[in-house]
Amino acid sequence: MNLKDIGYSQFFKDNFEKLCKNEYFPARIINEQKGRYRIITENGEMPATLTGKMRHITENKADLPTVGDWIAAVDIGDGNCVIQELLPRKSKFSRSVSPSGRKDDSFSAKEQVVAANIDTVFIVSGLDRDHNISRIERYLTIAWNSGATPVVVLNKADIVDDAEDKRDEVETALIGSEVAVISAKNNITEIEKHLVKGKTIALLGSSGAGKSTLINRILGFDQQKTAEVSKTIGKGRHTTTSKELFISDSGLILIDTPGMREIQPWLEDLYDMKRFEKIEELALLCRFADCKHETEPQCAVKDAVENGTISQHELENYRKWKKELEFAAAKETKTTRQREKEWYKSVVLPELKQMKKRK
């Protein structure tokens, strides 16, 4: 197998060569489940595990390999290998997940890397009951900050009568985003220009959006299980339960991910203001430093809406973003207090009790 055909660009080659270890070989993660990996090399697929050192010295789980990552591995015989190093990532999709609640776990939100080293991401939304513009916006926040190119894919055009109206609605709400309308079962013409050999495409979307059906259509065979959407509640079943990378005979690279109905952008992505950079610059010209861009006089942001420089929808999204920032800041403050309380109970209080006993 030619590694270049599965995404091994000069960027990864340069970083691999910096390791200067003759026994190492480059490989890509195609599946990961509970710390066990399958990798693909120039000689085919192999099972792999992490070195004990790598597992124990890595404090942040987001720094461990995930699907799409390139790694340096060593063959230990019997068809098995050990992952020695994680190569730097070109892009990654991260979301915030709630802590487990265990005593040995931090109270703060955790970063979960959904997939790594993606060139294009298809944000798949079914045009049936799954269709939700706010959810699409959340996926877009992750995609734009990842470094990959997002494409909003409105699926199931074959079962609705207003597919083009839905396209217009999404394009109006998400100005600047590419929107494709397809039927994974019948017609995927509008996304075919993105199906390029050697480029990696990830599919994100909630359960029932049709990601698995689209994967099967692109690959040309039934690789992923599919299930009908519930007619009662309009939700899909989780037919995809783990992240996995697929390579077609023609060299297309696809990453499927489990359906996520609720998705919270990772805090670092949330604090990235690139998406609203224009409004932030205009806000500096407002008469009042704490202007909320609502009823205040001499508001440069409102003036920009009136003259068409920015849209009303952009301003509304900006306000939502500011509220999310406030919520995230309050949440972090709360978790800091919780950690201090736990530290007091587990460290300070026992010491005070020991001091009383000694007296």
C-alpha positions as a Markdown table, in Angstrom:
| # | Residue | x | y | z |
|---|---|---|---|---|
| 1 | Met | 0.0 | 0.0 | 0.0 |
| 2 | Asn | 1.2 | 3.5 | -0.8 |
| 3 | Leu | 1.0 | 5.6 | 2.4 |
| 4 | Lys | 0.5 | 8.7 | 0.3 |
| 5 | Asp | -2.8 | 7.3 | -0.8 |
| 6 | Ile | -4.1 | 7.1 | 2.7 |
| 7 | Gly | -3.1 | 10.7 | 3.6 |
| 8 | Tyr | 0.6 | 10.5 | 4.4 |
| 9 | Ser | 1.6 | 14.0 | 3.3 |
| 10 | Gln | 5.0 | 15.7 | 3.5 |
| 11 | Phe | 3.9 | 17.3 | 6.9 |
| 12 | Phe | 3.6 | 13.8 | 8.5 |
| 13 | Lys | 6.7 | 12.5 | 6.8 |
| 14 | Asp | 8.8 | 15.4 | 8.1 |
| 15 | Asn | 7.6 | 14.9 | 11.6 |
| 16 | Phe | 8.2 | 11.2 | 11.5 |
| 17 | Glu | 11.8 | 11.6 | 10.3 |
| 18 | Lys | 12.5 | 14.0 | 13.2 |
| 19 | Leu | 12.2 | 10.9 | 15.5 |
| 20 | Cys | 15.3 | 9.4 | 14.0 |
| 21 | Lys | 14.4 | 5.8 | 15.1 |
| 22 | Asn | 15.2 | 3.2 | 12.5 |
| 23 | Glu | 13.0 | 0.6 | 14.1 |
| 24 | Tyr | 9.9 | 2.9 | 13.9 |
| 25 | Phe | 7.5 | 2.8 | 11.0 |
| 26 | Pro | 4.6 | 5.2 | 10.2 |
| 27 | Ala | 1.0 | 4.0 | 10.4 |
| 28 | Arg | -2.5 | 5.5 | 10.7 |
| 29 | Ile | -5.2 | 4.7 | 13.3 |
| 30 | Ile | -8.3 | 3.3 | 11.6 |
| 31 | Asn | -10.1 | 2.1 | 14.7 |
| 32 | Glu | -9.9 | 2.6 | 18.5 |
| 33 | Gln | -12.0 | 0.9 | 21.1 |
| 34 | Lys | -11.2 | 1.1 | 24.9 |
| 35 | Gly | -7.5 | 1.6 | 24.3 |
| 36 | Arg | -7.1 | -1.1 | 21.7 |
| 37 | Tyr | -6.2 | 0.0 | 18.2 |
| 38 | Arg | -6.2 | -1.1 | 14.6 |
| 39 | Ile | -3.6 | 0.6 | 12.4 |
| 40 | Ile | -2.9 | 0.5 | 8.7 |
| 41 | Thr | 0.6 | 0.5 | 7.3 |
| 42 | Glu | 2.2 | 0.1 | 3.9 |
| 43 | Asn | 2.0 | -3.7 | 4.5 |
| 44 | Gly | -1.7 | -3.7 | 5.5 |
| 45 | Glu | -3.7 | -3.7 | 8.8 |
| 46 | Met | -2.4 | -4.7 | 12.2 |
| 47 | Pro | -3.6 | -4.6 | 15.9 |
| 48 | Ala | -1.7 | -2.2 | 18.1 |
| 49 | Thr | -1.5 | -1.1 | 21.8 |
| 50 | Leu | 0.1 | 1.8 | 23.6 |
| 51 | Thr | 3.4 | 1.6 | 25.4 |
| 52 | Gly | 2.9 | 1.6 | 29.2 |
| 53 | Lys | 4.9 | 4.7 | 29.4 |
| 54 | Met | 2.7 | 6.6 | 26.9 |
| 55 | Arg | -0.4 | 5.5 | 28.6 |
| 56 | His | 0.7 | 6.5 | 32.1 |
| 57 | Ile | 2.6 | 9.8 | 31.4 |
| 58 | Thr | -0.2 | 11.3 | 29.2 |
| 59 | Glu | -2.3 | 13.4 | 31.5 |
| 60 | Asn | -4.9 | 14.5 | 29.0 |
| 61 | Lys | -6.8 | 11.8 | 27.1 |
| 62 | Ala | -7.1 | 14.2 | 24.1 |
| 63 | Asp | -3.3 | 13.7 | 23.7 |
| 64 | Leu | -3.7 | 10.0 | 23.1 |
| 65 | Pro | -4.1 | 8.6 | 19.6 |
| 66 | Thr | -7.6 | 8.6 | 18.0 |
| 67 | Val | -9.0 | 7.6 | 14.6 |
| 68 | Gly | -7.3 | 9.5 | 11.8 |
| 69 | Asp | -4.0 | 10.1 | 13.7 |
| 70 | Trp | -0.6 | 9.2 | 12.3 |
| 71 | Ile | 1.7 | 7.4 | 14.7 |
| 72 | Ala | 5.2 | 5.9 | 14.9 |
| 73 | Ala | 5.0 | 2.2 | 15.8 |
| 74 | Val | 7.3 | -0.8 | 16.4 |
| 75 | Asp | 6.7 | -4.4 | 15.4 |
| 76 | Ile | 6.9 | -6.8 | 18.4 |
| 77 | Gly | 6.2 | -9.9 | 16.4 |
| 78 | Asp | 3.3 | -12.3 | 15.9 |
| 79 | Gly | 1.5 | -9.7 | 13.8 |
| 80 | Asn | 1.3 | -7.1 | 16.7 |
| 81 | Cys | 2.9 | -3.7 | 17.2 |
| 82 | Val | 3.2 | -1.0 | 19.9 |
| 83 | Ile | 2.5 | 2.7 | 19.4 |
| 84 | Gln | 5.6 | 4.7 | 20.4 |
| 85 | Glu | 4.8 | 8.2 | 19.4 |
| 86 | Leu | 1.8 | 10.3 | 18.2 |
| 87 | Leu | 2.7 | 12.5 | 15.3 |
| 88 | Pro | 1.6 | 16.2 | 15.4 |
| 89 | Arg | -1.9 | 16.7 | 14.0 |
| 90 | Lys | -2.9 | 18.9 | 11.1 |
| 91 | Ser | -6.5 | 19.2 | 12.3 |
| 92 | Lys | -8.7 | 17.8 | 15.0 |
| 93 | Phe | -12.4 | 17.9 | 16.0 |
| 94 | Ser | -12.9 | 18.3 | 19.7 |
| 95 | Arg | -16.0 | 18.5 | 21.8 |
| 96 | Ser | -16.6 | 19.0 | 25.6 |
| 97 | Val | -17.8 | 16.0 | 27.5 |
| 98 | Ser | -19.0 | 15.9 | 31.1 |
| 99 | Pro | -16.7 | 14.4 | 33.7 |
| 100 | Ser | -17.3 | 10.9 | 34.8 |
| 101 | Gly | -18.0 | 11.9 | 38.4 |
| 102 | Arg | -15.5 | 9.4 | 39.9 |
| 103 | Lys | -13.5 | 10.6 | 42.8 |
| 104 | Asp | -10.2 | 10.4 | 40.9 |
| 105 | Asp | -11.7 | 12.5 | 38.0 |
| 106 | Ser | -11.5 | 16.3 | 37.6 |
| 107 | Phe | -14.7 | 18.3 | 38.0 |
| 108 | Ser | -14.0 | 20.3 | 34.9 |
| 109 | Ala | -15.2 | 19.4 | 31.4 |
| 110 | Lys | -13.0 | 17.0 | 29.4 |
| 111 | Glu | -11.8 | 17.4 | 25.8 |
| 112 | Gln | -12.8 | 14.5 | 23.5 |
| 113 | Val | -11.1 | 14.4 | 20.1 |
| 114 | Val | -13.7 | 13.1 | 17.7 |
| 115 | Ala | -11.3 | 12.6 | 14.8 |
| 116 | Ala | -8.0 | 13.9 | 13.6 |
| 117 | Asn | -6.2 | 14.9 | 10.4 |
| 118 | Ile | -9.3 | 15.7 | 8.4 |
| 119 | Asp | -9.3 | 17.6 | 5.1 |
| 120 | Thr | -13.1 | 18.0 | 4.7 |
| 121 | Val | -16.0 | 17.3 | 7.0 |
| 122 | Phe | -19.5 | 16.5 | 5.9 |
| 123 | Ile | -22.0 | 17.8 | 8.5 |
| 124 | Val | -24.9 | 15.5 | 7.7 |
| 125 | Ser | -28.4 | 16.5 | 8.6 |
| 126 | Gly | -31.5 | 14.6 | 7.6 |
| 127 | Leu | -34.2 | 16.7 | 6.0 |
| 128 | Asp | -36.8 | 14.7 | 8.0 |
| 129 | Arg | -37.3 | 15.3 | 11.7 |
| 130 | Asp | -33.5 | 15.4 | 12.3 |
| 131 | His | -33.2 | 18.7 | 10.6 |
| 132 | Asn | -32.0 | 21.3 | 13.1 |
| 133 | Ile | -30.1 | 24.5 | 12.1 |
| 134 | Ser | -28.9 | 25.2 | 15.7 |
| 135 | Arg | -27.2 | 21.8 | 15.8 |
| 136 | Ile | -25.7 | 22.3 | 12.4 |
| 137 | Glu | -24.2 | 25.6 | 13.7 |
| 138 | Arg | -22.6 | 23.8 | 16.6 |
| 139 | Tyr | -21.0 | 21.3 | 14.3 |
| 140 | Leu | -19.8 | 24.2 | 12.1 |
| 141 | Thr | -18.1 | 25.9 | 15.1 |
| 142 | Ile | -16.1 | 22.7 | 15.7 |
| 143 | Ala | -15.3 | 22.3 | 12.0 |
| 144 | Trp | -14.1 | 25.9 | 11.3 |
| 145 | Asn | -11.8 | 25.8 | 14.3 |
| 146 | Ser | -10.4 | 22.4 | 13.4 |
| 147 | Gly | -8.7 | 23.6 | 10.2 |
| 148 | Ala | -10.8 | 21.3 | 8.0 |
| 149 | Thr | -13.3 | 22.5 | 5.3 |
| 150 | Pro | -16.9 | 22.0 | 6.3 |
| 151 | Val | -19.7 | 21.1 | 3.9 |
| 152 | Val | -23.3 | 21.0 | 5.2 |
| 153 | Val | -24.9 | 18.0 | 3.6 |
| 154 | Leu | -28.7 | 18.0 | 3.7 |
| 155 | Asn | -29.6 | 14.3 | 3.2 |
| 156 | Lys | -32.9 | 12.5 | 2.4 |
| 157 | Ala | -34.0 | 14.9 | -0.3 |
| 158 | Asp | -35.9 | 11.9 | -1.7 |
| 159 | Ile | -38.4 | 11.8 | 1.1 |
| 160 | Val | -39.4 | 15.5 | 1.4 |
| 161 | Asp | -41.1 | 18.0 | -1.0 |
| 162 | Asp | -39.3 | 21.1 | 0.2 |
| 163 | Ala | -35.6 | 20.2 | -0.1 |
| 164 | Glu | -34.7 | 23.4 | -2.0 |
| 165 | Asp | -36.6 | 25.6 | 0.5 |
| 166 | Lys | -34.6 | 23.9 | 3.3 |
| 167 | Arg | -31.4 | 24.6 | 1.4 |
| 168 | Asp | -32.3 | 28.3 | 1.1 |
| 169 | Glu | -33.2 | 28.4 | 4.8 |
| 170 | Val | -29.8 | 27.0 | 5.8 |
| 171 | Glu | -27.8 | 29.2 | 3.3 |
| 172 | Thr | -29.5 | 32.3 | 4.7 |
| 173 | Ala | -28.8 | 31.3 | 8.3 |
| 174 | Leu | -25.3 | 30.1 | 7.7 |
| 175 | Ile | -23.9 | 32.7 | 5.4 |
| 176 | Gly | -20.6 | 31.6 | 3.8 |
| 177 | Ser | -21.1 | 27.9 | 4.3 |
| 178 | Glu | -21.3 | 25.4 | 1.4 |
| 179 | Val | -24.6 | 23.6 | 1.4 |
| 180 | Ala | -25.3 | 20.4 | -0.6 |
| 181 | Val | -28.6 | 18.7 | -1.0 |
| 182 | Ile | -28.4 | 14.9 | -1.6 |
| 183 | Ser | -30.1 | 11.6 | -1.3 |
| 184 | Ala | -27.6 | 9.0 | 0.1 |
| 185 | Lys | -29.7 | 6.3 | -1.5 |
| 186 | Asn | -30.2 | 7.8 | -4.9 |
| 187 | Asn | -28.1 | 10.9 | -5.8 |
| 188 | Ile | -24.9 | 12.3 | -4.3 |
| 189 | Thr | -23.8 | 14.4 | -7.3 |
| 190 | Glu | -23.4 | 17.7 | -5.3 |
| 191 | Ile | -20.7 | 16.2 | -3.0 |
| 192 | Glu | -18.8 | 14.2 | -5.6 |
| 193 | Lys | -16.3 | 17.1 | -6.2 |
| 194 | His | -15.0 | 16.5 | -2.7 |
| 195 | Leu | -14.4 | 12.8 | -3.1 |
| 196 | Val | -10.7 | 13.1 | -3.9 |
| 197 | Lys | -8.2 | 10.3 | -3.7 |
| 198 | Gly | -5.8 | 10.7 | -0.7 |
| 199 | Lys | -8.0 | 13.3 | 1.0 |
| 200 | Thr | -9.7 | 12.5 | 4.3 |
| 201 | Ile | -13.4 | 13.2 | 4.8 |
| 202 | Ala | -15.1 | 12.8 | 8.2 |
| 203 | Leu | -18.9 | 12.5 | 8.6 |
| 204 | Leu | -20.5 | 14.2 | 11.6 |
| 205 | Gly | -24.2 | 14.3 | 12.5 |
| 206 | Ser | -26.8 | 13.0 | 14.8 |
| 207 | Ser | -28.2 | 9.4 | 14.8 |
| 208 | Gly | -30.6 | 8.9 | 11.9 |
| 209 | Ala | -29.1 | 11.6 | 9.7 |
| 210 | Gly | -28.0 | 8.9 | 7.2 |
| 211 | Lys | -24.2 | 8.9 | 7.7 |
| 212 | Ser | -23.9 | 5.1 | 7.4 |
| 213 | Thr | -26.0 | 5.0 | 4.3 |
| 214 | Leu | -23.9 | 7.7 | 2.8 |
| 215 | Ile | -20.7 | 5.8 | 3.7 |
| 216 | Asn | -22.0 | 2.7 | 2.0 |
| 217 | Arg | -22.9 | 4.7 | -1.1 |
| 218 | Ile | -19.5 | 6.3 | -1.4 |
| 219 | Leu | -17.6 | 3.1 | -0.8 |
| 220 | Gly | -19.8 | 1.2 | -3.2 |
| 221 | Phe | -20.6 | -1.7 | -0.8 |
| 222 | Asp | -22.5 | -2.2 | 2.5 |
| 223 | Gln | -19.7 | -1.6 | 5.1 |
| 224 | Gln | -21.9 | 0.1 | 7.8 |
| 225 | Lys | -25.1 | -1.2 | 9.3 |
| 226 | Thr | -28.1 | 1.0 | 8.8 |
| 227 | Ala | -31.5 | 1.2 | 10.6 |
| 228 | Glu | -34.8 | 3.0 | 10.0 |
| 229 | Val | -35.5 | 6.2 | 11.9 |
| 230 | Ser | -38.3 | 5.8 | 14.5 |
| 231 | Lys | -41.5 | 7.2 | 13.1 |
| 232 | Thr | -42.8 | 7.9 | 16.6 |
| 233 | Ile | -40.0 | 10.1 | 17.9 |
| 234 | Gly | -38.1 | 10.9 | 14.8 |
| 235 | Lys | -34.7 | 9.7 | 16.2 |
| 236 | Gly | -32.3 | 7.3 | 14.6 |
| 237 | Arg | -30.7 | 4.3 | 16.3 |
| 238 | His | -27.0 | 4.3 | 17.0 |
| 239 | Thr | -26.0 | 2.0 | 14.3 |
| 240 | Thr | -22.5 | 3.4 | 14.4 |
| 241 | Thr | -21.0 | 2.7 | 17.9 |
| 242 | Ser | -17.4 | 3.5 | 17.3 |
| 243 | Lys | -15.2 | 5.8 | 15.2 |
| 244 | Glu | -13.7 | 4.1 | 12.2 |
| 245 | Leu | -11.7 | 5.0 | 9.1 |
| 246 | Phe | -12.5 | 3.3 | 5.8 |
| 247 | Ile | -10.5 | 3.3 | 2.5 |
| 248 | Ser | -12.3 | 2.5 | -0.7 |
| 249 | Asp | -10.7 | 0.6 | -3.6 |
| 250 | Ser | -10.5 | 4.0 | -5.5 |
| 251 | Gly | -8.5 | 5.6 | -2.6 |
| 252 | Leu | -11.2 | 7.6 | -0.9 |
| 253 | Ile | -10.7 | 8.0 | 2.9 |
| 254 | Leu | -13.8 | 8.3 | 5.1 |
| 255 | Ile | -14.1 | 8.5 | 8.8 |
| 256 | Asp | -17.5 | 7.6 | 10.3 |
| 257 | Thr | -18.4 | 8.7 | 13.9 |
| 258 | Pro | -21.1 | 7.7 | 16.3 |
| 259 | Gly | -24.2 | 9.9 | 16.2 |
| 260 | Met | -24.2 | 12.8 | 18.6 |
| 261 | Arg | -27.6 | 14.5 | 19.1 |
| 262 | Glu | -26.2 | 17.0 | 21.5 |
| 263 | Ile | -22.8 | 18.5 | 20.9 |
| 264 | Gln | -20.9 | 21.1 | 23.0 |
| 265 | Pro | -17.9 | 22.7 | 21.4 |
| 266 | Trp | -14.6 | 22.3 | 23.3 |
| 267 | Leu | -13.9 | 25.4 | 25.4 |
| 268 | Glu | -10.8 | 26.4 | 23.4 |
| 269 | Asp | -12.9 | 26.4 | 20.3 |
| 270 | Leu | -15.6 | 28.4 | 22.0 |
| 271 | Tyr | -13.1 | 31.0 | 23.1 |
| 272 | Asp | -11.8 | 31.4 | 19.5 |
| 273 | Met | -13.3 | 34.6 | 18.2 |
| 274 | Lys | -12.3 | 34.1 | 14.5 |
| 275 | Arg | -15.8 | 33.5 | 13.4 |
| 276 | Phe | -17.0 | 36.8 | 14.9 |
| 277 | Glu | -13.8 | 38.8 | 14.3 |
| 278 | Lys | -15.6 | 41.4 | 12.1 |
| 279 | Ile | -18.2 | 42.1 | 14.8 |
| 280 | Glu | -15.6 | 42.2 | 17.6 |
| 281 | Glu | -13.7 | 44.9 | 15.5 |
| 282 | Leu | -16.9 | 46.9 | 15.0 |
| 283 | Ala | -17.7 | 46.7 | 18.7 |
| 284 | Leu | -14.5 | 48.7 | 19.5 |
| 285 | Leu | -16.1 | 51.6 | 17.6 |
| 286 | Cys | -19.2 | 51.7 | 19.7 |
| 287 | Arg | -19.8 | 54.7 | 22.0 |
| 288 | Phe | -20.0 | 52.6 | 25.1 |
| 289 | Ala | -17.3 | 50.0 | 26.0 |
| 290 | Asp | -19.9 | 47.6 | 27.5 |
| 291 | Cys | -22.3 | 48.1 | 24.5 |
| 292 | Lys | -24.7 | 45.1 | 24.1 |
| 293 | His | -25.6 | 46.2 | 20.6 |
| 294 | Glu | -29.3 | 46.3 | 21.4 |
| 295 | Thr | -30.8 | 49.8 | 22.2 |
| 296 | Glu | -27.6 | 51.8 | 22.9 |
| 297 | Pro | -27.0 | 55.0 | 20.8 |
| 298 | Gln | -24.1 | 55.3 | 18.4 |
| 299 | Cys | -23.7 | 51.5 | 18.2 |
| 300 | Ala | -21.3 | 50.6 | 15.3 |
| 301 | Val | -22.5 | 47.0 | 15.2 |
| 302 | Lys | -26.2 | 48.0 | 14.8 |
| 303 | Asp | -25.2 | 50.5 | 12.1 |
| 304 | Ala | -23.4 | 47.7 | 10.2 |
| 305 | Val | -26.6 | 45.6 | 10.3 |
| 306 | Glu | -28.6 | 48.5 | 8.9 |
| 307 | Asn | -26.2 | 49.2 | 6.1 |
| 308 | Gly | -25.8 | 45.5 | 5.2 |
| 309 | Thr | -22.2 | 45.0 | 6.3 |
| 310 | Ile | -23.2 | 42.2 | 8.6 |
| 311 | Ser | -26.6 | 40.3 | 8.7 |
| 312 | Gln | -29.1 | 40.4 | 11.6 |
| 313 | His | -28.6 | 36.6 | 11.8 |
| 314 | Glu | -24.8 | 37.0 | 12.3 |
| 315 | Leu | -25.5 | 39.5 | 15.1 |
| 316 | Glu | -28.0 | 37.0 | 16.8 |
| 317 | Asn | -25.4 | 34.2 | 16.5 |
| 318 | Tyr | -22.8 | 36.6 | 18.1 |
| 319 | Arg | -25.1 | 37.2 | 21.0 |
| 320 | Lys | -25.6 | 33.5 | 21.5 |
| 321 | Trp | -21.9 | 33.0 | 21.4 |
| 322 | Lys | -21.3 | 35.7 | 24.1 |
| 323 | Lys | -23.9 | 34.0 | 26.3 |
| 324 | Glu | -22.2 | 30.6 | 25.8 |
| 325 | Leu | -18.9 | 32.3 | 26.8 |
| 326 | Glu | -20.5 | 33.7 | 30.0 |
| 327 | Phe | -22.0 | 30.3 | 30.8 |
| 328 | Ala | -18.7 | 28.5 | 30.2 |
| 329 | Ala | -16.8 | 31.0 | 32.4 |
| 330 | Ala | -19.4 | 30.6 | 35.2 |
| 331 | Lys | -19.2 | 26.8 | 34.9 |
| 332 | Glu | -15.4 | 26.9 | 35.2 |
| 333 | Thr | -15.6 | 29.2 | 38.3 |
| 334 | Lys | -18.0 | 26.7 | 39.8 |
| 335 | Thr | -15.8 | 23.7 | 39.1 |
| 336 | Thr | -12.8 | 25.6 | 40.6 |
| 337 | Arg | -14.8 | 26.1 | 43.8 |
| 338 | Gln | -15.7 | 22.4 | 43.8 |
| 339 | Arg | -12.1 | 21.4 | 43.4 |
| 340 | Glu | -11.1 | 23.7 | 46.3 |
| 341 | Lys | -13.8 | 22.2 | 48.5 |
| 342 | Glu | -12.7 | 18.6 | 47.6 |
| 343 | Trp | -9.1 | 19.6 | 48.3 |
| 344 | Tyr | -10.0 | 21.0 | 51.7 |
| 345 | Lys | -12.0 | 17.9 | 52.6 |
| 346 | Ser | -9.4 | 15.4 | 51.5 |
| 347 | Val | -6.2 | 17.2 | 52.5 |
| 348 | Val | -6.7 | 20.1 | 54.9 |
| 349 | Leu | -9.5 | 18.7 | 57.1 |
| 350 | Pro | -7.6 | 15.4 | 57.8 |
| 351 | Glu | -4.5 | 17.4 | 58.8 |
| 352 | Leu | -6.5 | 19.5 | 61.2 |
| 353 | Lys | -8.0 | 16.4 | 62.8 |
| 354 | Gln | -4.5 | 15.0 | 63.2 |
| 355 | Met | -3.3 | 18.2 | 64.8 |
| 356 | Lys | -6.2 | 18.1 | 67.3 |
| 357 | Lys | -5.3 | 14.5 | 68.2 |
| 358 | Arg | -1.7 | 15.4 | 68.8 |
| 359 | Lys | -2.7 | 18.1 | 71.2 |
